[in-house]
Amino acid sequence: MPEELSVSSQVKSATTDIVTSVRDAVLSEIVNGTPVHAVSVAAVARLAGVHETSVYRRWKTRERMILDALTARSEASLVVPDHGSLREDLTDLMKQACDYLGSPVGRSLLQMSVVPTDNPAVVEARRLYFDTRLRAMAPVVERAITRGEVRPGIAAVDVLEPLFASIQLRVILTGRPITPDLPEKLVRVVVDGVLSGN
């Protein structure tokens, strides 16, 4: 029995190593200037030191491999603040979002999220990513509701979506700069509309 457990642990460890190596290789490609549409399984496998079949066995498609690496980095970078103020918490989140989405990795994630695809797994991965992010940040708004800062009946998603959509619009479509004062300006517009005193 101990031998079986040892073998199982080794297999799990090897799988974890492959996942980490491939994710790191994808991010390295992007950070070093490879456009997201040009990141290939062959190049990633070579950089990660694994065989292409191992990549396809785990991720099935190039798109799923890239999306997995990008979302894993995004999830690791999020710190949900609790300053005791909706305005401060949202400004903190928006600063994080501007820093991340303005980086090569963040821009690549947004590009992957709008590329047309008929692959149900990719569509589901995108939906799951955004749903997970919104759920992770929802406590910022929910705490403000509990404190009485926000009008009753306001949903967290209705506060968070317009903020992130504004940054995404700049990154993907308009190319307008992400300036240092942008987080505070966006938060002011949204928060002033949901405060309980309005």
LUMGU-325685 format. One line per field, with one value per residue: x, y, z of N, C-alpha, C in turn; chain; residue in three letters; residue number from 0. Coordinates in pm, whole numbers, plus 50000, padded with zeros to 5 digits. Example, Ala and Ser with C-alpha at 12.3 -4.5 7.8 and 13.67 -1.06 7.14 Angstrom:
<sites>
nX = (51319,51285)
nY = (49431,49775)
nZ = (50780,50708)
caX = (51230,51367)
caY = (49550,49894)
caZ = (50780,50714)
cX = (51320,51290)
cY = (49670,50003)
cZ = (50780,50787)
c = (A,A)
r = (ALA,SER)
k = (0,1)
</sites>
This chain:
<sites>
nX = (50081,50187,50375,50208,50085,50307,50379,50150,50171,50402,50321,50124,50284,50451,50264,50183,50426,50453,50230,50294,50538,50457,50269,50441,50608,50435,50372,50627,50683,50493,50558,50809,50754,50615,50330,49998,49846,50040,50166,50275,50202,50417,50644,50605,50608,50871,51014,50923,51028,50895,50707,50515,50283,50222,50133,49903,49756,49690,49571,49431,49375,49548,49445,49315,49534,49679,49488,49453,49706,49715,49490,49553,49774,49648,49463,49637,49745,49554,49452,49220,49100,49037,48956,48766,48608,48403,48474,48756,48828,48739,48890,49144,49118,49079,49322,49489,49377,49428,49709,49753,49598,49709,49954,50172,50086,49828,49701,49711,49543,49297,49277,49256,49010,48827,48856,48696,48543,48450,48480,48351,48472,48661,48497,48351,48560,48636,48399,48385,48618,48570,48338,48439,48628,48464,48309,48507,48570,48333,48280,48377,48183,47963,48030,48020,47750,47650,47761,47603,47666,47591,47305,47013,46940,47123,47332,47641,47773,47673,47801,48071,48112,48083,48311,48535,48483,48526,48803,48883,48777,48942,49189,49145,48994,48980,49234,49299,49495,49594,49581,49741,49544,49311,49184,49071,48899,48715,48601,48480,48272,48110,48062,47939,47689,47571,47575,47426,47335,47250)
nY = (49878,50137,50165,50192,50436,50600,50583,50696,50955,51037,51041,51238,51455,51473,51546,51794,51929,51936,52092,52336,52395,52422,52632,52837,52851,52940,53196,53308,53318,53512,53737,53786,53893,53751,53755,53678,53526,53397,53220,52896,52542,52375,52541,52612,52361,52283,52482,52429,52183,51945,51685,51743,51586,51547,51796,51827,51614,51702,51961,51963,52163,52438,52688,52640,52574,52817,52993,52877,52916,53197,53265,53141,53293,53537,53489,53439,53686,53851,54044,54074,54359,54506,54775,54894,55074,55133,55290,55311,55038,54959,55131,55036,54775,54847,54968,54746,54602,54772,54768,54496,54433,54609,54503,54286,54017,54048,54191,53996,53803,53936,53958,53688,53639,53750,53641,53486,53166,52825,52631,52458,52408,52610,52835,52783,52787,53056,53179,53070,53172,53455,53458,53345,53539,53762,53664,53636,53900,54006,54025,54278,54462,54350,54371,54647,54690,54569,54744,54958,55143,55119,55138,54939,54641,54660,54478,54302,54237,54428,54655,54595,54505,54731,54880,54714,54665,54913,54944,54725,54796,55010,54878,54679,54790,55087,55188,55398,55568,55407,55580,55707,55822,55702,55472,55594,55784,55624,55477,55681,55765,55533,55458,55685,55655,55447,55480,55490,55734,55871)
nZ = (50000,50087,49878,49655,49714,49702,49429,49317,49420,49292,49025,49037,49112,48887,48693,48793,48767,48487,48416,48545,48416,48147,48165,48254,48032,47829,47928,47927,47652,47573,47732,47631,47387,47185,46989,47102,46921,46783,46946,46979,47016,46972,47015,47282,47409,47354,47493,47750,47792,47741,47570,47272,47259,47524,47598,47437,47538,47791,47756,47515,47306,47145,47215,47461,47618,47623,47733,47984,48104,48110,48266,48506,48590,48618,48825,49034,49072,49184,49457,49696,49838,50169,50294,50442,50317,50041,49820,49845,49838,49580,49421,49474,49364,49095,49035,49048,48837,48618,48615,48564,48328,48155,48105,47905,47941,48050,47841,47644,47754,47738,47460,47391,47502,47333,47085,46817,46846,46795,46972,47233,47482,47513,47512,47745,47931,47922,48016,48272,48383,48395,48554,48790,48866,48914,49126,49318,49373,49458,49745,49818,49741,49868,50140,50162,50128,50357,50544,50496,50305,50041,49830,49897,49712,49508,49299,49327,49087,48913,48988,48957,48688,48501,48569,48511,48244,48126,48140,47988,47740,47666,47644,47447,47229,47191,47245,47404,47653,47963,48226,48531,48694,48619,48756,48990,48875,48731,48940,49086,48914,48900,49172,49282,49180,49321,49593,49918,50005,49784)
caX = (50000,50272,50435,50105,50071,50428,50367,50044,50225,50499,50244,50063,50393,50495,50159,50194,50547,50424,50138,50370,50637,50388,50217,50556,50657,50339,50390,50757,50666,50417,50637,50923,50712,50540,50186,49924,49800,50156,50218,50246,50222,50552,50739,50583,50656,51018,51059,50888,51101,50802,50668,50389,50169,50188,50056,49770,49685,49641,49491,49353,49394,49640,49371,49294,49665,49712,49391,49482,49824,49681,49397,49625,49853,49554,49409,49744,49781,49445,49444,49093,49126,48933,48997,48654,48542,48378,48552,48897,48843,48725,49006,49253,49095,49098,49467,49540,49329,49501,49845,49754,49545,49799,50077,50161,50007,49689,49649,49693,49422,49180,49269,49204,48870,48738,48879,48583,48573,48338,48520,48273,48559,48721,48389,48322,48675,48624,48287,48423,48720,48510,48249,48522,48686,48360,48274,48617,48568,48200,48276,48404,48052,47873,48065,47971,47604,47634,47793,47503,47719,47529,47159,46963,46900,47234,47408,47785,47813,47634,47901,48203,48122,48115,48447,48630,48454,48587,48947,48896,48748,49064,49296,49114,48934,49008,49375,49321,49593,49555,49653,49742,49422,49195,49107,48991,48794,48613,48532,48395,48152,48024,48025,47843,47556,47515,47581,47294,47294,47202)
caY = (50000,50256,50177,50244,50578,50667,50592,50794,51087,51070,51075,51369,51553,51488,51621,51932,51986,51963,52206,52455,52422,52470,52766,52929,52867,53026,53333,53353,53353,53637,53845,53812,53960,53673,53786,53561,53442,53327,53123,52762,52429,52324,52629,52602,52229,52286,52568,52364,52058,51831,51647,51805,51500,51570,51921,51800,51522,51780,52080,51932,52261,52549,52794,52604,52582,52959,53049,52823,52986,53337,53277,53103,53409,53642,53453,53451,53827,53927,54058,54142,54447,54534,54898,54947,55177,55085,55370,55271,54900,54953,55199,54938,54672,54905,54986,54613,54567,54854,54716,54363,54434,54689,54427,54194,53899,54092,54221,53869,53741,54003,53919,53550,53637,53801,53569,53397,53023,52731,52528,52475,52406,52742,52925,52756,52833,53202,53213,53030,53267,53583,53433,53324,53668,53846,53609,53664,54042,54044,54066,54422,54530,54293,54434,54786,54682,54542,54867,55060,55239,55100,55124,54801,54594,54668,54352,54323,54230,54551,54756,54553,54490,54855,54923,54634,54682,55038,54920,54632,54871,55084,54786,54600,54860,55228,55220,55515,55531,55377,55681,55680,55868,55631,55395,55681,55846,55523,55445,55795,55763,55419,55460,55793,55611,55339,55511,55494,55873,55933)
caZ = (50000,50084,49746,49565,49745,49653,49284,49291,49450,49188,48905,49061,49110,48748,48625,48840,48706,48346,48412,48581,48310,48027,48194,48256,47895,47759,47977,47880,47511,47563,47793,47543,47265,47088,46995,47152,46810,46726,47043,46927,47107,46949,47082,47426,47452,47349,47602,47877,47804,47737,47435,47228,47291,47665,47602,47381,47627,47906,47721,47393,47200,47170,47282,47601,47683,47645,47826,48117,48157,48135,48378,48628,48630,48660,48956,49134,49091,49246,49603,49724,49953,50269,50360,50518,50235,49905,49726,49855,49792,49435,49361,49486,49262,48962,49015,49016,48703,48520,48609,48503,48192,48073,48083,47791,47978,48062,47706,47575,47809,47680,47319,47387,47545,47228,46960,46787,46851,46802,47067,47356,47600,47525,47551,47885,48010,47931,48104,48407,48430,48434,48667,48909,48904,48971,49257,49411,49408,49507,49885,49830,49732,49971,50269,50159,50147,50500,50617,50465,50208,49910,49831,49890,49580,49413,49290,49315,48946,48846,49024,48911,48543,48428,48598,48434,48101,48081,48119,47877,47619,47630,47605,47327,47116,47164,47256,47489,47756,48100,48301,48675,48761,48565,48856,49076,48793,48702,49065,49122,48830,48935,49314,49308,49140,49402,49735,49980,50026,49659)
cX = (50085,50337,50336,50088,50188,50421,50264,50094,50323,50429,50182,50166,50440,50394,50165,50314,50523,50335,50213,50468,50571,50331,50329,50607,50565,50362,50524,50751,50600,50497,50755,50882,50639,50392,50108,49879,49914,50218,50178,50272,50365,50656,50727,50636,50809,51074,51035,50965,51011,50768,50534,50268,50125,50102,49913,49689,49620,49543,49404,49378,49493,49571,49350,49424,49697,49617,49415,49600,49791,49589,49463,49707,49761,49500,49513,49776,49675,49454,49318,49110,49009,48977,48884,48578,48526,48466,48700,48920,48836,48841,49127,49239,49122,49246,49530,49503,49405,49644,49849,49712,49630,49931,50061,50074,49858,49626,49623,49568,49298,49165,49212,49055,48775,48759,48760,48626,48444,48366,48445,48360,48622,48617,48357,48435,48671,48516,48323,48524,48655,48413,48328,48581,48582,48317,48381,48614,48436,48198,48303,48272,47960,47903,48013,47820,47576,47661,47692,47551,47642,47379,47120,46923,47007,47311,47555,47828,47782,47726,48035,48216,48153,48258,48547,48608,48519,48736,48966,48872,48872,49172,49270,49076,48986,49155,49403,49411,49529,49639,49647,49613,49297,49118,49017,48876,48680,48531,48438,48264,48055,47973,47923,47702,47493,47516,47443,47244,47237,47051)
cY = (50127,50277,50236,50393,50657,50687,50697,50936,51132,51112,51213,51480,51579,51571,51768,52001,52022,52086,52336,52494,52479,52610,52869,52955,52956,53172,53390,53396,53490,53755,53883,53859,53879,53709,53660,53469,53359,53227,52983,52655,52378,52408,52619,52469,52226,52366,52502,52233,51936,51801,51712,51720,51518,51696,51895,51707,51600,51890,52063,52031,52370,52659,52766,52612,52727,53019,53002,52896,53129,53353,53239,53220,53520,53614,53471,53596,53907,53925,54138,54226,54457,54655,54958,55056,55124,55160,55328,55130,54890,55021,55107,54830,54725,54931,54852,54574,54643,54802,54584,54369,54520,54619,54336,54071,53935,54122,54093,53796,53804,53968,53779,53546,53687,53732,53475,53250,52942,52620,52548,52481,52543,52844,52909,52804,52985,53242,53184,53129,53396,53567,53418,53455,53757,53796,53640,53809,54088,54086,54215,54499,54480,54350,54577,54790,54660,54666,54978,55165,55237,55082,54977,54766,54604,54537,54383,54327,54359,54668,54722,54551,54621,54904,54846,54648,54808,55019,54829,54702,54947,54991,54722,54686,55001,55264,55345,55475,55497,55469,55652,55721,55794,55552,55484,55745,55748,55493,55558,55791,55654,55430,55569,55754,55507,55369,55531,55637,55939,55918)
cZ = (50000,49947,49647,49587,49690,49502,49246,49314,49343,49060,48918,49054,48968,48669,48663,48778,48561,48334,48440,48471,48185,48050,48191,48115,47813,47798,47931,47734,47497,47616,47703,47404,47161,47098,47030,47038,46750,46824,46998,47032,47094,47025,47233,47479,47456,47468,47738,47898,47809,47592,47401,47265,47436,47680,47551,47471,47742,47866,47597,47279,47244,47251,47430,47681,47719,47748,47969,48181,48195,48256,48510,48680,48683,48799,49066,49166,49166,49398,49632,49851,50049,50351,50445,50445,50094,49805,49727,49803,49640,49364,49364,49379,49122,48932,48979,48873,48595,48504,48533,48356,48098,48044,47961,47821,47986,47927,47628,47623,47748,47532,47305,47421,47438,47093,46934,46790,46857,46903,47198,47482,47621,47570,47699,47975,48027,48031,48249,48465,48479,48551,48797,48959,48972,49109,49360,49459,49469,49654,49907,49832,49842,50109,50276,50179,50295,50584,50593,50367,50077,49925,49827,49746,49474,49415,49268,49168,48873,48880,48958,48758,48470,48450,48512,48284,48046,48053,47998,47743,47572,47577,47469,47207,47091,47168,47339,47606,47891,48188,48451,48747,48715,48670,48941,48999,48766,48827,49104,49044,48874,49079,49344,49269,49229,49552,49794,50002,49903,49644)
c = (A,A,A,A,A,A,A,A,A,A,A,A,A,A,A,A,A,A,A,A,A,A,A,A,A,A,A,A,A,A,A,A,A,A,A,A,A,A,A,A,A,A,A,A,A,A,A,A,A,A,A,A,A,A,A,A,A,A,A,A,A,A,A,A,A,A,A,A,A,A,A,A,A,A,A,A,A,A,A,A,A,A,A,A,A,A,A,A,A,A,A,A,A,A,A,A,A,A,A,A,A,A,A,A,A,A,A,A,A,A,A,A,A,A,A,A,A,A,A,A,A,A,A,A,A,A,A,A,A,A,A,A,A,A,A,A,A,A,A,A,A,A,A,A,A,A,A,A,A,A,A,A,A,A,A,A,A,A,A,A,A,A,A,A,A,A,A,A,A,A,A,A,A,A,A,A,A,A,A,A,A,A,A,A,A,A,A,A,A,A,A,A,A,A,A,A,A,A)
r = (MET,PRO,GLU,GLU,LEU,SER,VAL,SER,SER,GLN,VAL,LYS,SER,ALA,THR,THR,ASP,ILE,VAL,THR,SER,VAL,ARG,ASP,ALA,VAL,LEU,SER,GLU,ILE,VAL,ASN,GLY,THR,PRO,VAL,HIS,ALA,VAL,SER,VAL,ALA,ALA,VAL,ALA,ARG,LEU,ALA,GLY,VAL,HIS,GLU,THR,SER,VAL,TYR,ARG,ARG,TRP,LYS,THR,ARG,GLU,ARG,MET,ILE,LEU,ASP,ALA,LEU,THR,ALA,ARG,SER,GLU,ALA,SER,LEU,VAL,VAL,PRO,ASP,HIS,GLY,SER,LEU,ARG,GLU,ASP,LEU,THR,ASP,LEU,MET,LYS,GLN,ALA,CYS,ASP,TYR,LEU,GLY,SER,PRO,VAL,GLY,ARG,SER,LEU,LEU,GLN,MET,SER,VAL,VAL,PRO,THR,ASP,ASN,PRO,ALA,VAL,VAL,GLU,ALA,ARG,ARG,LEU,TYR,PHE,ASP,THR,ARG,LEU,ARG,ALA,MET,ALA,PRO,VAL,VAL,GLU,ARG,ALA,ILE,THR,ARG,GLY,GLU,VAL,ARG,PRO,GLY,ILE,ALA,ALA,VAL,ASP,VAL,LEU,GLU,PRO,LEU,PHE,ALA,SER,ILE,GLN,LEU,ARG,VAL,ILE,LEU,THR,GLY,ARG,PRO,ILE,THR,PRO,ASP,LEU,PRO,GLU,LYS,LEU,VAL,ARG,VAL,VAL,VAL,ASP,GLY,VAL,LEU,SER,GLY,ASN)
k = (0,1,2,3,4,5,6,7,8,9,10,11,12,13,14,15,16,17,18,19,20,21,22,23,24,25,26,27,28,29,30,31,32,33,34,35,36,37,38,39,40,41,42,43,44,45,46,47,48,49,50,51,52,53,54,55,56,57,58,59,60,61,62,63,64,65,66,67,68,69,70,71,72,73,74,75,76,77,78,79,80,81,82,83,84,85,86,87,88,89,90,91,92,93,94,95,96,97,98,99,100,101,102,103,104,105,106,107,108,109,110,111,112,113,114,115,116,117,118,119,120,121,122,123,124,125,126,127,128,129,130,131,132,133,134,135,136,137,138,139,140,141,142,143,144,145,146,147,148,149,150,151,152,153,154,155,156,157,158,159,160,161,162,163,164,165,166,167,168,169,170,171,172,173,174,175,176,177,178,179,180,181,182,183,184,185,186,187,188,189,190,191,192,193,194,195,196,197)
</sites>
